[in-house]
Amino acid sequence: MKWFYNLRIARKLNITFGIVQVLTLFLGVNALMAMGRMHAASDDLATDWMPSVQGAMAIRIDVGEFRRWELSHMVSTDEAGHAKYEKRLADTLALLETHRAAYTKLISNPEEQALIDSFGKAWQDFMGDHNKLLVLSQQGDKDGARKLAASSSADKLAGVITTLDSLVKLNADGGDAANKEAGAVYNRSLWSIGALVAANMVIGIIMQLWLARIVSRPLQDAVSVARKVAAGDLTVSIDVKSKCETGDLMQALKDMLASLQSLVAQVRTGTDTIATASTQIASGNQDLSARTEQQAGSLEETASSMEQLTSTVKQNADNARQANQLAQSASGIAVKGGDVVSQVVGTMASINESSRKIVDIIAVIDGIAFQTNILALNAAVEAARAGEQGRGFAVVASEVRSLAQRSAAAAKDIKTLIGDSVDKVEAGSKLVDEAGATMNEIVASITRVTDIMSEITAASQEQSGGIAQVNDAITDMDQSTQQNAALVEQAAAAAEAMMEQAAHLSQVVSAFKLDAGAMALGAARTPAPKVAQPAARAVALAKPALQPTSQAAPQPARKRANAPVADEWEEF
């Protein structure tokens, strides 16, 4: 039965319940067959023997009724009585034939057929005497009829009744046999069904216990192994006996146990390594804490010196800013002067242009006076030619000519004066142009000075900002160094706590029991711890103090002596 142990649990259950179902099916089929036999026996009794008994008894009753009406007809003395009994005889005979035909359909064996045939023959013989007796009774020969009825007819009737009794007895015996057969079938069915039920129960209980043992035994073993492992006993041995789900479970427990053995062995080895490493870390953290404190002191000195340097640079930046403001003010004034000179140059140019226009106008006036003089001269000549009539006109022309000459003389004088003014204005314009060019050069020079001062101011501000950033950076470094010192102290405390936890972990892991092979395997899988090696020590150079400036006199920074080799940083 090894193959059954290796089957999956579902297949085991299917096979077990399949067998139970087959047994149940066999039991049901047997019960149905027994019920069929019981039904056949009861059906034979109900549809054959009992109707046959009832049919035979009905025929026998009909024969008795027929004999009764026959005898009544024989003793009757009038025609009405004869007619009445003849009708009853006919009705009884018809009913007998009906019962006889119905019974013929129920015949089920040759013996019964022989009896019904014998009845037919005996009845036929009886009916021969009946017809004779009926004729004698109708003729009034009552004595002859009585003799026939008491002799031959009575004997033949006895044969008919005997045959019918035999037929009734045959059917009654058949019915009794069928009843007994039905009882026997019931008893056999009861015993067979009871035996099958008992066998099914026994087989089902056996298979139930067997299957429960097959399934529960490995589970009990698995629970036992799990409890031992939970108690810390990793030396337990697991034997996989099947390939079903319980076998898979045992194999998984076996693999888990192997993994736990390896893991616990590695943890034991690792705790030792952690303890050693944590001791080294704690020692290194203490050394690092001391050096971090020294570095924090040096950074504080550097921060103080940088604050003094920042103050000096800031004062220089303020002075450069003030000089830049003065240069920008002078540049603004020079620009304004240049603008005024430019306006003067423009005004002189306008005056020069206006003077030239006046000269042109005076030249026109001079021309007009000249032409007026010529016209007046012509008018005087014409007036002289006119004689006495043109004398008055000649006087007017003379006056006009005089005025024209005076206007021409005045125009010449004004032109001379305006020309002199134009020359002076041109000379002034040249001088103003030269002054404007000089002012432009001054403005350009002041602008360049202003730009240089702006650059100096910007550079001073950038330098001040850079020094401030350096100061902030050193301050941040100081704070970071102090924080690092605090973190190093925390790391030292954490290393000590880790040492305690490693010791506690080692104590906890020691609760597991391991064999020598598992310990060797765990030690082989655990990498060897690396021992910390001190790195090369770097010696810090001395830090020079800052020189005091003329604007500020800060205290000189303290010089840091060269640290000894034993106090330098080291990596571990």
C-alpha positions as CSV (number, residue, x, y, z in Angstrom):
1,M,0.0,0.0,0.0
2,K,3.0,2.3,-0.4
3,W,1.5,3.8,-3.5
4,F,-1.6,4.8,-1.5
5,Y,0.6,6.7,1.0
6,N,2.2,8.6,-1.8
7,L,-1.1,9.8,-3.3
8,R,-2.3,13.3,-2.7
9,I,-4.8,13.8,0.1
10,A,-7.5,14.8,-2.4
11,R,-7.0,11.6,-4.4
12,K,-7.0,9.6,-1.2
13,L,-10.3,11.1,-0.2
14,N,-11.7,10.6,-3.7
15,I,-10.7,6.9,-3.7
16,T,-12.0,6.4,-0.1
17,F,-15.3,8.1,-0.8
18,G,-15.5,6.4,-4.2
19,I,-15.3,3.0,-2.5
20,V,-18.0,4.0,-0.1
21,Q,-20.1,5.2,-2.9
22,V,-19.6,2.0,-4.8
23,L,-20.6,0.0,-1.7
24,T,-23.6,2.3,-1.3
25,L,-24.5,1.8,-5.0
26,F,-24.2,-2.0,-4.6
27,L,-26.4,-1.8,-1.5
28,G,-29.0,0.4,-3.3
29,V,-29.0,-2.0,-6.4
30,N,-29.5,-5.0,-4.1
31,A,-32.3,-3.3,-2.2
32,L,-34.0,-2.3,-5.5
33,M,-33.7,-5.9,-6.8
34,A,-35.2,-7.2,-3.5
35,M,-38.0,-4.7,-3.7
36,G,-38.5,-5.9,-7.3
37,R,-38.8,-9.5,-6.2
38,M,-41.1,-8.5,-3.4
39,H,-43.2,-6.5,-5.8
40,A,-43.3,-9.4,-8.3
41,A,-44.5,-11.8,-5.6
42,S,-47.1,-9.4,-4.2
43,D,-48.2,-8.5,-7.8
44,D,-48.6,-12.2,-8.6
45,L,-50.7,-12.7,-5.5
46,A,-52.8,-9.6,-6.2
47,T,-53.2,-9.9,-9.9
48,D,-53.3,-13.7,-10.4
49,W,-54.1,-15.9,-7.5
50,M,-56.5,-13.7,-5.6
51,P,-58.6,-12.8,-8.7
52,S,-58.5,-16.5,-9.7
53,V,-59.8,-17.5,-6.3
54,Q,-62.5,-14.9,-6.5
55,G,-63.4,-15.9,-10.0
56,A,-63.7,-19.6,-9.1
57,M,-65.8,-18.7,-6.1
58,A,-68.0,-16.6,-8.2
59,I,-68.5,-19.4,-10.7
60,R,-69.3,-21.8,-7.8
61,I,-71.8,-19.3,-6.5
62,D,-73.4,-19.0,-9.9
63,V,-73.6,-22.8,-10.1
64,G,-75.4,-22.9,-6.8
65,E,-77.8,-20.1,-7.8
66,F,-78.4,-21.9,-11.1
67,R,-79.3,-25.1,-9.2
68,R,-81.5,-23.2,-6.8
69,W,-83.6,-21.7,-9.6
70,E,-83.7,-25.1,-11.3
71,L,-85.2,-26.7,-8.3
72,S,-87.6,-23.8,-7.8
73,H,-88.8,-24.2,-11.4
74,M,-89.3,-27.9,-10.7
75,V,-91.6,-27.3,-7.7
76,S,-93.5,-24.4,-9.4
77,T,-97.0,-25.4,-10.7
78,D,-98.1,-22.5,-12.8
79,E,-96.9,-20.9,-16.0
80,A,-96.0,-17.6,-14.4
81,G,-93.7,-19.3,-11.9
82,H,-92.1,-21.3,-14.7
83,A,-91.5,-18.1,-16.7
84,K,-90.1,-16.3,-13.7
85,Y,-87.6,-19.0,-12.9
86,E,-86.7,-19.6,-16.5
87,K,-85.7,-15.9,-16.7
88,R,-83.7,-16.2,-13.5
89,L,-82.0,-19.3,-14.9
90,A,-81.1,-17.5,-18.1
91,D,-79.7,-14.5,-16.2
92,T,-77.7,-16.7,-13.9
93,L,-76.4,-18.7,-16.8
94,A,-75.3,-15.5,-18.6
95,L,-73.6,-14.3,-15.4
96,L,-71.8,-17.6,-15.1
97,E,-70.6,-17.4,-18.6
98,T,-69.3,-13.9,-17.9
99,H,-67.5,-15.1,-14.8
100,R,-66.2,-18.1,-16.8
101,A,-64.8,-15.9,-19.6
102,A,-63.2,-13.5,-17.1
103,Y,-61.6,-16.4,-15.3
104,T,-60.3,-17.9,-18.5
105,K,-58.1,-14.7,-18.9
106,L,-56.5,-15.4,-15.5
107,I,-55.3,-18.9,-16.3
108,S,-51.5,-19.0,-15.6
109,N,-50.6,-22.7,-15.6
110,P,-51.5,-26.0,-17.3
111,E,-53.0,-27.5,-14.2
112,E,-55.4,-24.6,-13.9
113,Q,-56.2,-24.9,-17.6
114,A,-56.9,-28.6,-17.2
115,L,-59.3,-28.0,-14.3
116,I,-61.2,-25.2,-16.2
117,D,-61.5,-27.6,-19.2
118,S,-62.8,-30.4,-16.9
119,F,-65.3,-27.9,-15.5
120,G,-66.5,-27.0,-19.0
121,K,-67.0,-30.7,-19.8
122,A,-68.8,-31.5,-16.5
123,W,-70.9,-28.3,-16.9
124,Q,-71.9,-29.4,-20.4
125,D,-72.9,-32.8,-19.1
126,F,-74.9,-31.1,-16.3
127,M,-76.6,-28.8,-18.8
128,G,-77.8,-31.9,-20.7
129,D,-79.7,-33.2,-17.7
130,H,-80.8,-29.6,-16.9
131,N,-82.5,-29.3,-20.2
132,K,-84.3,-32.7,-19.7
133,L,-85.3,-31.7,-16.2
134,L,-86.6,-28.3,-17.4
135,V,-88.8,-30.1,-20.1
136,L,-90.2,-32.5,-17.5
137,S,-91.0,-29.6,-15.2
138,Q,-92.7,-27.7,-18.0
139,Q,-94.8,-30.7,-18.8
140,G,-95.9,-31.1,-15.3
141,D,-94.0,-34.4,-14.7
142,K,-92.8,-33.4,-11.3
143,D,-91.9,-36.9,-10.2
144,G,-89.8,-37.6,-13.2
145,A,-88.1,-34.3,-12.7
146,R,-87.4,-35.1,-9.1
147,K,-86.0,-38.5,-9.9
148,L,-83.7,-36.9,-12.6
149,A,-82.6,-34.2,-10.2
150,A,-81.9,-36.7,-7.4
151,S,-79.9,-39.1,-9.6
152,S,-78.0,-38.2,-12.7
153,S,-78.3,-34.5,-12.4
154,A,-77.2,-34.5,-8.8
155,D,-74.2,-36.6,-9.6
156,K,-73.1,-34.4,-12.5
157,L,-73.7,-31.3,-10.3
158,A,-71.4,-32.9,-7.7
159,G,-68.8,-33.4,-10.4
160,V,-69.1,-29.7,-11.4
161,I,-68.8,-28.5,-7.8
162,T,-65.9,-30.9,-7.1
163,T,-64.1,-29.5,-10.1
164,L,-64.8,-25.9,-8.9
165,D,-63.6,-26.7,-5.4
166,S,-60.4,-28.2,-6.9
167,L,-60.0,-25.0,-8.9
168,V,-60.6,-22.8,-5.8
169,K,-58.2,-24.9,-3.8
170,L,-55.5,-24.7,-6.6
171,N,-55.7,-20.9,-6.6
172,A,-55.8,-20.7,-2.9
173,D,-52.8,-22.9,-2.6
174,G,-51.0,-20.8,-5.3
175,G,-51.9,-17.6,-3.4
176,D,-50.6,-19.1,-0.2
177,A,-47.4,-20.2,-2.0
178,A,-47.1,-16.7,-3.5
179,N,-47.6,-15.2,0.0
180,K,-45.0,-17.4,1.5
181,E,-42.6,-16.6,-1.4
182,A,-43.2,-12.9,-0.8
183,G,-42.4,-13.4,2.9
184,A,-39.3,-15.4,2.0
185,V,-38.2,-12.7,-0.4
186,Y,-38.8,-10.1,2.3
187,N,-36.7,-12.1,4.8
188,R,-33.9,-12.7,2.3
189,S,-33.9,-9.0,1.3
190,L,-33.9,-7.9,4.9
191,W,-31.0,-10.1,5.7
192,S,-29.0,-9.2,2.6
193,I,-29.7,-5.5,3.0
194,G,-28.8,-5.7,6.7
195,A,-25.6,-7.6,5.9
196,L,-24.7,-5.1,3.2
197,V,-25.4,-2.2,5.5
198,A,-23.3,-3.8,8.2
199,A,-20.5,-4.5,5.7
200,N,-20.7,-0.9,4.4
201,M,-20.5,0.4,8.0
202,V,-17.5,-1.8,8.9
203,I,-15.7,-1.0,5.6
204,G,-16.5,2.7,6.0
205,I,-15.3,2.8,9.6
206,I,-12.1,0.9,8.7
207,M,-11.4,3.2,5.8
208,Q,-12.2,6.2,7.9
209,L,-9.9,5.2,10.7
210,W,-7.2,4.2,8.2
211,L,-7.5,7.5,6.2
212,A,-7.5,9.5,9.5
213,R,-4.4,7.7,10.6
214,I,-2.7,8.2,7.3
215,V,-3.5,11.9,7.3
216,S,-3.3,12.7,11.0
217,R,-0.1,10.8,11.8
218,P,2.2,13.0,9.6
219,L,0.4,16.1,10.9
220,Q,1.0,15.0,14.5
221,D,4.7,14.4,13.6
222,A,4.8,17.9,12.0
223,V,3.2,19.5,15.2
224,S,5.7,17.6,17.3
225,V,8.6,18.9,15.2
226,A,7.2,22.5,15.3
227,R,6.9,22.4,19.1
228,K,10.4,21.1,19.5
229,V,11.7,23.9,17.1
230,A,9.6,26.4,19.0
231,A,11.2,25.2,22.2
232,G,14.6,25.9,20.6
233,D,15.6,22.3,19.9
234,L,17.1,22.4,16.3
235,T,18.6,18.9,16.6
236,V,15.4,17.1,15.9
237,S,15.4,14.7,12.9
238,I,12.6,14.8,10.3
239,D,11.9,11.7,8.2
240,V,9.7,12.3,5.1
241,K,7.7,9.1,4.5
242,S,5.3,10.1,1.8
243,K,4.9,12.3,-1.3
244,C,1.5,13.7,-0.5
245,E,0.7,17.1,1.0
246,T,1.8,15.9,4.5
247,G,5.0,14.7,2.9
248,D,5.4,18.2,1.3
249,L,4.7,19.7,4.7
250,M,7.4,17.5,6.4
251,Q,9.8,18.3,3.6
252,A,9.1,22.0,4.1
253,L,9.6,21.7,7.8
254,K,12.9,19.8,7.1
255,D,14.0,22.6,4.8
256,M,12.9,25.2,7.3
257,L,14.8,23.4,10.1
258,A,18.0,23.3,7.9
259,S,17.6,27.0,7.2
260,L,17.0,27.8,10.9
261,Q,20.1,25.8,11.8
262,S,22.2,27.7,9.3
263,L,20.6,31.0,10.3
264,V,21.1,30.5,14.0
265,A,24.7,29.3,13.5
266,Q,25.4,32.4,11.4
267,V,23.6,34.6,14.0
268,R,25.8,33.1,16.7
269,T,28.9,33.7,14.7
270,G,27.6,37.2,13.7
271,T,26.9,38.2,17.3
272,D,30.5,37.4,18.2
273,T,31.7,39.5,15.3
274,I,29.3,42.3,16.2
275,A,30.5,42.3,19.8
276,T,34.1,42.6,18.6
277,A,33.3,45.3,16.0
278,S,31.1,47.2,18.5
279,T,34.0,47.3,20.9
280,Q,36.3,48.7,18.2
281,I,33.6,51.2,17.2
282,A,33.2,52.4,20.8
283,S,36.9,52.9,21.2
284,G,37.2,54.7,17.9
285,N,34.2,56.9,18.6
286,Q,35.8,58.0,21.9
287,D,39.0,58.9,20.1
288,L,37.0,60.6,17.4
289,S,35.1,62.6,20.0
290,A,38.3,64.0,21.5
291,R,39.6,65.0,18.1
292,T,36.3,66.5,17.1
293,E,36.4,68.7,20.3
294,Q,39.9,69.9,19.3
295,Q,38.7,70.7,15.8
296,A,35.8,72.6,17.3
297,G,38.2,74.8,19.3
298,S,40.3,75.6,16.3
299,L,37.2,76.5,14.3
300,E,36.1,78.9,17.0
301,E,39.5,80.7,16.8
302,T,39.1,80.8,13.0
303,A,35.6,82.2,13.3
304,S,36.8,85.0,15.6
305,S,39.5,86.0,13.1
306,M,37.1,85.9,10.2
307,E,34.7,88.2,12.2
308,Q,37.6,90.7,12.5
309,L,38.4,90.5,8.8
310,T,34.7,90.9,8.0
311,S,34.6,94.1,10.0
312,T,37.6,95.5,8.3
313,V,36.3,94.6,4.8
314,K,32.9,96.0,5.6
315,Q,34.5,99.4,6.6
316,N,36.4,99.5,3.4
317,A,33.2,98.8,1.5
318,D,31.5,101.7,3.3
319,N,34.3,104.1,2.4
320,A,34.3,103.0,-1.2
321,R,30.5,103.4,-1.2
322,Q,30.8,107.0,0.1
323,A,33.6,107.8,-2.5
324,N,31.3,106.4,-5.2
325,Q,28.5,108.6,-4.0
326,L,30.7,111.7,-4.2
327,A,32.0,110.8,-7.6
328,Q,28.4,110.3,-8.8
329,S,27.5,113.7,-7.4
330,A,30.4,115.4,-9.2
331,S,29.5,113.6,-12.3
332,G,26.0,114.9,-12.0
333,I,27.2,118.5,-11.5
334,A,29.6,118.2,-14.5
335,V,26.8,116.8,-16.6
336,K,24.6,119.7,-15.7
337,G,27.4,122.2,-16.6
338,G,27.9,120.4,-19.9
339,D,24.1,120.7,-20.5
340,V,24.2,124.5,-19.7
341,V,27.2,125.0,-22.0
342,S,25.3,123.1,-24.7
343,Q,22.4,125.4,-24.2
344,V,24.7,128.5,-24.5
345,V,26.1,127.1,-27.7
346,G,22.7,126.6,-29.0
347,T,21.6,130.1,-28.0
348,M,24.8,131.6,-29.6
349,A,24.0,129.7,-32.8
350,S,20.5,131.0,-32.7
351,I,21.7,134.6,-32.3
352,N,24.2,134.2,-35.1
353,E,21.5,132.9,-37.4
354,S,19.2,135.8,-36.4
355,S,22.0,138.3,-37.1
356,R,22.5,136.8,-40.6
357,K,18.8,137.1,-41.2
358,I,18.9,140.8,-40.1
359,V,21.8,141.4,-42.5
360,D,19.8,139.9,-45.3
361,I,16.8,142.1,-44.4
362,I,19.0,145.2,-44.3
363,A,20.5,144.3,-47.7
364,V,16.9,144.1,-49.0
365,I,16.1,147.5,-47.5
366,D,19.3,149.0,-49.0
367,G,18.3,147.7,-52.4
368,I,14.8,149.1,-52.0
369,A,16.3,152.5,-51.0
370,F,18.6,152.4,-54.1
371,Q,15.7,151.6,-56.4
372,T,13.6,154.3,-54.7
373,N,16.4,156.8,-55.3
374,I,16.6,155.9,-59.0
375,L,12.8,156.1,-59.3
376,A,12.8,159.5,-57.6
377,L,15.6,160.7,-59.9
378,N,13.6,159.5,-62.9
379,A,10.5,161.3,-61.5
380,A,12.5,164.5,-61.1
381,V,13.7,164.3,-64.7
382,E,10.2,163.8,-65.9
383,A,9.0,166.6,-63.8
384,A,11.6,168.9,-65.2
385,R,10.5,168.0,-68.7
386,A,7.0,168.8,-67.8
387,G,7.8,172.3,-66.9
388,E,5.6,174.3,-64.7
389,Q,3.1,171.5,-64.4
390,G,5.7,169.1,-63.0
391,R,7.2,171.4,-60.5
392,G,5.2,170.1,-57.5
393,F,5.9,166.6,-58.5
394,A,9.6,167.4,-58.8
395,V,9.6,168.7,-55.2
396,V,8.0,165.5,-54.0
397,A,10.5,163.4,-56.0
398,S,13.3,165.4,-54.5
399,E,12.1,164.7,-51.0
400,V,11.6,161.1,-51.8
401,R,15.1,160.9,-53.2
402,S,16.4,162.6,-50.1
403,L,14.6,160.1,-47.9
404,A,15.9,157.2,-50.0
405,Q,19.5,158.4,-49.7
406,R,19.1,158.8,-45.9
407,S,17.5,155.2,-45.7
408,A,20.4,153.8,-47.7
409,A,22.9,155.5,-45.5
410,A,21.2,154.2,-42.4
411,A,21.0,150.7,-43.8
412,K,24.7,150.8,-44.6
413,D,25.4,151.8,-41.0
414,I,23.2,149.1,-39.5
415,K,24.6,146.5,-41.9
416,T,28.1,147.5,-40.8
417,L,27.1,147.2,-37.1
418,I,25.2,143.9,-37.6
419,G,28.2,142.5,-39.6
420,D,30.5,143.4,-36.7
421,S,28.0,141.7,-34.2
422,V,27.9,138.6,-36.4
423,D,31.6,138.4,-36.4
424,K,31.7,138.7,-32.6
425,V,28.9,136.2,-32.3
426,E,30.8,133.7,-34.5
427,A,33.9,134.2,-32.3
428,G,31.8,133.7,-29.2
429,S,30.2,130.6,-30.7
430,K,33.7,129.2,-31.3
431,L,34.7,129.9,-27.8
432,V,31.5,128.4,-26.4
433,D,32.1,125.3,-28.7
434,E,35.5,124.9,-27.2
435,A,34.1,125.3,-23.7
436,G,31.4,122.7,-24.5
437,A,34.1,120.3,-25.8
438,T,36.1,120.9,-22.6
439,M,33.0,120.3,-20.4
440,N,32.3,117.1,-22.4
441,E,35.9,115.9,-21.7
442,I,35.4,116.8,-18.0
443,V,32.1,114.9,-17.9
444,A,33.7,111.9,-19.6
445,S,36.6,111.9,-17.2
446,I,34.2,112.2,-14.2
447,T,32.1,109.4,-15.7
448,R,35.1,107.2,-16.0
449,V,36.1,108.0,-12.4
450,T,32.5,107.3,-11.3
451,D,32.6,103.9,-13.2
452,I,35.9,103.0,-11.5
453,M,34.5,104.0,-8.1
454,S,31.4,101.9,-8.9
455,E,33.5,99.0,-9.8
456,I,35.6,99.5,-6.6
457,T,32.4,99.7,-4.6
458,A,30.9,96.6,-6.2
459,A,34.2,94.7,-5.7
460,S,34.2,95.9,-2.1
461,Q,30.7,94.7,-1.6
462,E,31.4,91.4,-3.3
463,Q,34.5,91.0,-1.1
464,S,32.4,91.9,2.0
465,G,29.7,89.4,0.9
466,G,32.4,86.8,0.2
467,I,34.0,87.3,3.6
468,A,30.6,87.2,5.2
469,Q,29.9,83.9,3.4
470,V,33.2,82.6,4.4
471,N,32.4,83.7,8.0
472,D,29.0,82.1,7.8
473,A,30.6,78.9,6.4
474,I,33.1,78.8,9.2
475,T,30.3,79.4,11.7
476,D,28.3,76.6,10.1
477,M,31.5,74.4,10.2
478,D,31.8,75.3,13.8
479,Q,28.2,74.4,14.5
480,S,28.5,71.2,12.3
481,T,31.7,70.3,14.2
482,Q,29.9,70.7,17.5
483,Q,27.0,68.7,16.2
484,N,29.4,66.1,14.9
485,A,31.0,66.0,18.4
486,A,27.5,65.4,19.8
487,L,26.8,62.8,17.2
488,V,30.1,61.1,17.9
489,E,29.1,61.0,21.5
490,Q,25.8,59.5,20.6
491,A,27.5,57.0,18.3
492,A,29.7,56.0,21.2
493,A,26.6,55.6,23.4
494,A,24.9,53.6,20.5
495,A,28.0,51.5,20.1
496,E,27.9,50.6,23.8
497,A,24.2,49.9,23.5
498,M,25.0,47.7,20.5
499,M,27.6,45.8,22.6
500,E,24.9,45.2,25.2
501,Q,22.4,44.2,22.6
502,A,24.9,41.9,20.9
503,A,25.6,40.2,24.3
504,H,21.8,39.9,24.8
505,L,21.3,38.5,21.3
506,S,24.1,36.0,21.9
507,Q,22.4,35.0,25.1
508,V,19.0,34.6,23.3
509,V,20.5,32.6,20.4
510,S,22.3,30.3,22.9
511,A,18.8,29.0,23.7
512,F,18.8,27.1,20.4
513,K,20.4,23.7,20.4
514,L,22.7,23.0,17.4
515,D,24.8,20.1,16.5
516,A,28.5,20.5,15.5
517,G,27.8,20.1,11.8
518,A,25.3,23.0,11.8
519,M,27.7,25.2,13.7
520,A,30.5,24.5,11.3
521,L,28.2,25.2,8.3
522,G,27.1,28.5,9.8
523,A,30.7,29.5,10.6
524,A,31.7,28.7,7.0
525,R,28.9,30.9,5.6
526,T,29.6,33.9,7.8
527,P,32.3,36.2,6.5
528,A,35.3,36.9,8.7
529,P,35.2,40.3,10.4
530,K,37.6,43.0,9.2
531,V,39.8,44.4,11.9
532,A,40.0,48.2,11.9
533,Q,43.4,49.6,10.7
534,P,44.4,53.2,11.6
535,A,44.8,55.4,8.6
536,A,47.7,57.8,7.9
537,R,47.7,60.7,10.3
538,A,47.7,64.2,8.8
539,V,49.4,67.1,10.6
540,A,47.6,70.4,10.5
541,L,49.7,73.5,9.8
542,A,49.7,76.5,12.2
543,K,47.1,79.2,11.3
544,P,48.5,82.7,11.0
545,A,46.7,85.5,12.7
546,L,45.1,88.4,10.7
547,Q,46.8,91.8,10.5
548,P,44.8,94.6,12.1
549,T,43.5,97.3,9.6
550,S,43.7,101.1,10.0
551,Q,39.9,101.3,10.4
552,A,39.4,98.6,12.9
553,A,41.8,97.2,15.5
554,P,40.5,93.6,16.2
555,Q,42.3,91.3,18.5
556,P,44.8,89.1,16.7
557,A,43.7,85.5,16.3
558,R,45.3,82.9,18.4
559,K,47.8,80.8,16.6
560,R,47.2,77.1,16.6
561,A,50.3,75.1,17.4
562,N,51.1,72.0,15.4
563,A,49.1,69.1,16.9
564,P,51.0,66.1,17.9
565,V,50.6,62.9,15.8
566,A,48.8,61.1,18.6
567,D,46.0,63.8,18.5
568,E,45.4,63.8,14.8
569,W,42.4,62.1,13.0
570,E,42.4,58.5,12.1
571,E,40.1,56.3,10.2
572,F,38.9,52.9,11.5
